[in-house]
Amino acid sequence: MEIIKKPKILIPKNISFEKWATIACDQFCARAKYWEELEETIKDNPSTYKITLPEIFLSGKNVDEKIESVWKEMDKYLNEDLFEEIYNLILVEREVGDGKKRLGLMVAINLDMYNWERVRVPIRATEDTLLERLPARIKIRSKAKVELPHAIVLIDNPEKNIIEPLYAKKDELKCLYDFNLNMGGGNIKGYEVDNSDEIIDKIHALLNPKIQKAKYNQDAGILLAVGDGNHSIATAKLHWENLKKTLSKKEQENHPAKYMLVELVNLYGEGMDFKPIHRIIYNPDEEYVQGLKDALKGKGKLKIIYKGKEEYIDAPEKASLTIQAVQQYIDAQIKLRPEIEVEYVHNAEHLKEAMDEFDGVSLGIVMPEFPRDELIKFVLEEGNLPKKAFSIGEPEHKRYYLELRKIV
């Protein structure tokens, strides 16, 4: 059973890496100034910004035109021979602040081994997938010749005996890139892994029933959990399921769209900080705020900001229960009161900035941090967390689009 494999990765050559690599499309959705500054930084240079569609623009009038532009720019870059192909895993070393480094491996995952529903598959979603968020992404992928990954998948490897030993001998590997990411993203390095097949075998070995029972008290059949990019992987899955209907069994076997390029990271790596994702509610009233207070019960506390005042309200002690209760209330209210809007923000300072920039009334909900060592257990016992339950690192330290892979 092939769950991951060695990918054919495209990385740019003879162009500016600093202008090429850009932040994941689902970041800074409440900060138009970020994207304006990024455009000024890139100017006319080749850039992944021009072959992705940041979610901040999805509510605009020219979405279809932007998607057409993405396709044309992809074709242009491929025709201009901007890339070299690496047929190996790539070891990624990313600075994520406080002197920490997040280590990862660029691998291709088999989308037939993934499902966002609560079923026994080796690759599991961790958050609820909202199908209404997928149409624009699916449309882009439907005619895209390449994919750009911002998804991070996690291996449960507290022994640190797969990625970390590889990093220990990084000086023996070929360095493919070493540069500082734009907009304060920190330094990133990439190394070509010369024993890719051996590493893949080690990863697959984590599915051994004895190992599974020792970790989870059951043969859970889980190898990878999605850390970031649940909706990106769901998009790739839906595209593949649609495409499969047009292919013979033989054509399906090794079709490039059957796979998706992702970064594989150890859940217990030192650079793996789980951060909360805060909520901003636009146009709430006193009744809405009181309703939130009534919906949350427990011995814990949750910080809210309303009309410039901070307040701590009662909430469940467990972070997972608080996250569930808050999201259930928000989702229910959106259905009842369409004038109310919600934005998800990845940093407490950004939360305050976005609230200050809004002309009307807003409510800030400062969410609790979900403990990373509870993630796999929660997925196995309870199912998916609500959407936007946690984030890997601060916004500036999210994955940048850098590597490409052909999907046609």
C-alpha positions in Angstrom: 0.0 0.0 0.0 1.7 3.1 -1.2 0.8 6.1 0.9 3.7 8.5 0.2 6.2 8.4 -2.6 9.2 10.3 -4.0 7.9 13.3 -6.0 9.2 15.0 -9.1 9.6 18.5 -7.7 10.1 21.7 -9.8 12.1 24.5 -8.2 13.0 27.8 -9.9 16.4 28.5 -11.5 18.1 31.7 -12.4 15.4 33.9 -10.9 15.0 35.7 -7.5 13.8 33.2 -4.8 13.0 36.1 -2.6 10.4 37.4 -5.1 9.3 33.9 -6.2 8.2 32.4 -2.8 5.0 33.9 -1.2 2.8 33.1 1.8 -0.1 30.6 1.8 -3.2 31.9 0.2 -5.3 31.6 3.3 -3.2 34.0 5.4 -3.8 37.7 6.2 -7.4 37.6 4.9 -8.2 40.7 7.1 -5.0 42.7 6.1 -5.2 44.2 2.6 -2.0 46.2 3.4 0.0 43.0 3.5 -0.9 42.1 0.0 -0.4 45.6 -1.3 3.1 45.6 0.1 3.8 42.1 -1.3 2.7 43.3 -4.8 5.1 46.2 -4.5 7.9 43.9 -3.5 7.3 41.5 -6.4 6.6 44.0 -9.2 7.2 42.3 -12.6 9.2 39.4 -11.4 8.1 35.8 -11.7 6.3 34.9 -8.5 4.0 32.2 -7.0 1.8 35.1 -6.0 0.8 35.3 -9.7 -0.1 31.6 -9.9 -2.2 31.4 -6.8 -5.4 33.2 -5.6 -5.2 34.7 -2.1 -8.5 34.2 -0.3 -8.7 37.9 0.5 -9.7 38.4 -3.1 -12.4 35.7 -3.3 -15.1 38.2 -2.3 -14.1 40.6 -5.1 -15.7 41.2 -8.5 -13.0 39.8 -10.7 -12.5 36.3 -9.4 -13.0 34.6 -12.7 -10.5 37.0 -14.4 -8.0 36.3 -11.7 -8.4 32.5 -12.1 -7.8 32.9 -15.9 -4.7 34.9 -15.2 -3.4 32.2 -12.9 -3.7 29.6 -15.6 -2.0 31.8 -18.2 0.8 32.7 -15.9 1.4 29.0 -15.1 1.6 28.2 -18.8 4.0 31.1 -19.3 6.3 30.0 -16.6 6.4 26.4 -17.9 7.1 27.6 -21.4 9.9 29.9 -20.3 11.8 27.0 -18.8 12.1 28.5 -15.3 12.5 25.3 -13.4 14.8 22.4 -12.7 13.3 19.0 -11.7 14.4 17.2 -8.5 13.3 13.6 -8.4 13.9 13.1 -4.6 12.6 14.1 -1.3 13.6 17.6 -0.2 14.6 18.3 3.4 13.3 21.7 4.4 14.8 23.8 7.2 12.7 26.9 8.1 13.4 29.5 10.7 10.2 30.1 12.7 11.4 32.6 15.4 12.8 32.4 18.9 15.9 30.5 17.4 13.7 27.6 16.5 13.7 25.7 13.1 10.8 23.7 11.6 12.1 20.7 9.7 10.1 19.0 7.0 10.3 16.6 4.0 8.6 17.4 0.7 6.8 14.2 -0.2 3.9 13.2 -2.5 0.8 11.7 -0.7 -1.6 9.3 -2.4 -5.0 11.0 -2.4 -6.7 7.6 -2.5 -5.3 7.1 1.0 -6.9 10.3 2.3 -10.4 11.2 3.5 -11.8 14.2 5.4 -14.6 12.2 6.9 -14.2 10.0 10.0 -13.2 6.8 8.3 -10.3 4.4 8.6 -7.7 5.7 6.2 -3.9 6.3 6.7 -4.2 10.0 6.0 -6.7 11.8 8.2 -8.1 15.3 8.3 -8.0 17.0 11.6 -10.5 19.8 11.1 -14.0 20.0 9.6 -13.9 20.5 5.9 -16.3 23.2 4.6 -17.2 22.2 1.0 -18.5 25.8 0.4 -14.9 27.0 0.6 -13.7 24.8 -2.2 -15.3 25.9 -5.5 -12.7 28.6 -6.4 -9.8 26.3 -5.5 -11.4 23.4 -7.5 -11.9 25.6 -10.5 -8.2 26.7 -10.4 -7.0 23.1 -10.1 -9.3 21.9 -12.9 -7.1 23.5 -15.6 -3.9 24.0 -13.7 -0.8 22.2 -15.0 1.1 22.4 -11.7 0.3 22.5 -8.0 1.9 24.6 -5.3 1.7 23.1 -1.8 1.1 25.0 1.4 -0.2 21.9 3.2 1.7 20.4 6.1 1.0 16.8 7.2 2.2 15.4 10.5 3.8 12.2 11.6 3.5 11.1 15.2 7.2 10.4 15.9 8.2 11.4 19.4 11.3 9.3 19.1 12.5 11.8 16.4 14.3 9.0 14.5 13.2 9.9 10.9 13.6 13.5 10.0 16.0 14.6 12.7 18.8 12.1 11.9 18.6 13.3 8.3 19.0 16.9 9.4 22.0 15.9 11.5 23.9 15.1 8.4 22.6 17.9 6.2 26.1 19.1 5.4 26.5 15.9 3.4 23.4 16.8 1.3 23.2 19.0 -1.8 21.8 22.4 -0.8 19.2 23.4 -3.4 18.3 26.8 -2.0 19.1 29.1 1.0 17.5 32.5 1.2 15.3 34.9 3.3 11.6 34.8 2.6 10.0 38.1 1.9 7.6 39.9 4.3 9.5 38.7 7.4 9.0 35.0 6.7 12.5 34.1 7.9 15.3 32.0 6.3 14.6 28.8 4.5 16.9 26.1 3.2 16.3 23.0 1.1 18.5 19.9 0.7 18.1 17.1 -1.8 17.7 13.7 0.1 19.9 11.1 -1.6 18.4 8.1 0.3 14.7 9.0 -0.3 13.5 5.4 -0.6 15.0 4.4 2.7 13.3 7.4 4.4 10.0 6.5 2.9 10.2 3.0 4.1 10.9 4.3 7.7 7.8 6.5 7.5 5.6 3.6 6.2 6.9 1.4 9.1 5.0 3.6 11.5 1.9 1.8 10.3 3.2 -1.4 11.9 0.3 -2.8 14.1 2.6 -3.3 17.1 3.7 0.4 16.9 0.1 1.5 16.5 -1.1 -0.5 19.5 1.8 0.8 21.6 0.9 4.4 20.8 -2.9 4.4 20.6 -4.0 1.1 22.3 -5.4 0.0 19.0 -4.3 -0.7 15.5 -5.6 2.7 14.4 -4.3 2.5 10.8 -3.3 6.2 10.9 0.0 7.4 9.4 -0.4 11.1 8.7 -2.6 13.8 10.2 -3.2 17.0 8.3 -1.6 19.9 10.2 -2.2 22.9 7.8 -4.0 22.9 4.6 -7.1 20.7 5.3 -9.0 22.5 2.5 -6.1 22.4 0.0 -5.9 18.6 0.4 -9.7 18.3 0.2 -9.6 20.3 -3.1 -6.9 18.0 -4.6 -9.0 15.0 -3.5 -12.2 16.2 -5.1 -10.4 17.1 -8.3 -8.9 13.6 -8.4 -12.2 12.0 -7.8 -13.8 14.0 -10.6 -10.8 13.2 -12.9 -10.9 9.5 -12.1 -14.4 9.2 -13.8 -12.8 10.0 -17.1 -9.8 7.6 -16.8 -9.5 3.9 -17.2 -8.2 1.8 -14.3 -4.8 1.6 -16.0 -4.6 5.4 -16.5 -5.5 6.0 -12.9 -2.6 3.9 -11.5 0.2 6.5 -11.9 -1.7 9.6 -12.9 0.1 12.7 -11.4 -3.2 14.1 -10.1 -3.6 11.0 -7.9 -0.9 12.5 -5.7 -0.3 15.8 -3.9 2.9 17.5 -2.9 3.0 18.3 0.8 5.5 19.0 3.5 5.7 16.2 6.1 6.7 17.4 9.6 7.2 15.6 12.9 4.4 16.6 15.3 7.1 16.6 18.0 9.6 18.7 16.2 11.0 21.7 18.1 9.6 24.2 15.6 6.1 22.8 15.8 4.3 25.4 17.8 0.5 25.1 17.8 -1.1 28.5 17.9 -4.7 29.5 18.4 -6.8 31.1 15.6 -8.8 34.0 17.0 -12.2 35.1 15.8 -13.5 38.6 14.9 -17.2 39.0 14.7 -18.3 42.0 12.7 -21.6 43.8 13.4 -22.6 42.0 16.6 -24.9 43.5 19.2 -25.4 43.1 23.0 -27.7 40.1 22.4 -25.0 38.3 20.4 -22.4 38.8 23.1 -24.8 37.7 25.8 -25.7 34.6 23.7 -22.0 33.7 23.5 -21.7 34.0 27.3 -24.8 31.8 27.7 -23.4 29.2 25.3 -20.1 28.7 27.2 -20.1 27.1 30.6 -17.3 25.7 32.8 -14.5 26.5 35.2 -12.2 27.9 32.5 -11.9 31.4 31.2 -12.1 32.9 27.7 -11.0 36.4 26.8 -13.3 38.6 24.6 -12.9 42.2 23.4 -16.1 44.2 22.8 -16.4 47.9 22.2 -12.8 48.4 23.3 -13.2 46.6 26.6 -11.5 43.3 27.5 -13.5 40.8 29.6 -13.0 37.2 30.7 -16.0 34.9 30.5 -16.7 31.4 31.7 -15.7 28.6 29.3 -14.9 24.8 29.5 -11.5 24.0 30.9 -10.4 21.8 28.0 -9.4 23.8 24.9 -11.0 21.4 22.5 -14.4 21.9 24.2 -14.1 25.6 24.2 -13.2 25.7 20.5 -16.1 23.4 19.7 -18.6 25.5 21.7 -17.4 28.8 20.3 -17.6 27.6 16.7 -21.0 26.0 17.1 -22.4 29.3 18.4 -20.8 31.3 15.6 -22.0 28.9 12.9 -25.6 28.9 14.3 -25.7 32.7 14.5 -24.5 33.2 10.9 -27.4 31.1 9.7 -29.8 33.2 11.8 -28.3 36.6 11.2 -26.7 37.1 7.8 -25.6 40.7 8.6 -23.0 39.2 11.0 -19.7 38.3 9.5 -16.7 36.4 11.0 -13.0 36.6 10.2 -10.3 34.3 11.4 -7.0 35.8 12.6 -3.8 34.0 13.5 -2.2 36.4 16.0 -3.5 38.4 19.0 -1.8 41.6 17.7 -3.3 41.2 14.3 -6.7 40.7 16.0 -6.5 44.1 17.6 -5.2 45.7 14.4 -8.1 44.3 12.3 -10.6 45.4 15.0 -9.2 48.9 15.0 -9.3 49.1 11.2 -13.0 48.2 11.1 -15.4 51.2 11.2 -18.3 49.5 12.9 -18.8 47.3 16.0 -16.7 44.2 16.4 -16.2 41.4 18.9 -12.8 39.8 19.3 -12.7 36.2 20.7 -9.2 35.3 21.9 -9.1 31.5 21.5 -7.2 29.0 23.6 -4.2 27.0 22.4 -4.9 23.4 21.5 -2.2 21.1 22.9 -0.4 19.3 20.1 0.1 16.1 22.1 -3.7 15.6 22.2 -4.2 16.0 18.4 -4.0 12.4 17.2 -5.9 11.0 20.3 -8.7 13.5 19.6 -8.9 12.6 15.9 -9.1 8.9 16.8 -11.6 9.2 19.6 -13.7 12.2 18.7 -13.2 12.9 15.0 -12.4 16.2 13.4 -11.9 19.4 15.3 -14.0 22.4 14.2 -12.6 24.5 11.4 -9.7 26.9 12.3 -9.1 25.1 15.6 -5.3 25.6 15.5 -2.5 27.0 13.4 1.1 25.8 13.1 3.1 28.8 14.1 2.6 32.5 13.6 1.2 33.9 10.3 4.6 35.0 9.0 5.9 31.5 9.6 3.3 29.6 7.6 4.4 27.7 4.6 5.4 29.7 1.5 4.7 28.5 -2.0 8.1 27.6 -3.4 8.1 24.1 -4.9 5.8 23.0 -7.8 4.8 19.6 -9.2 3.1 18.8 -12.5 -0.4 17.3 -12.2 -1.1 16.7 -15.9 
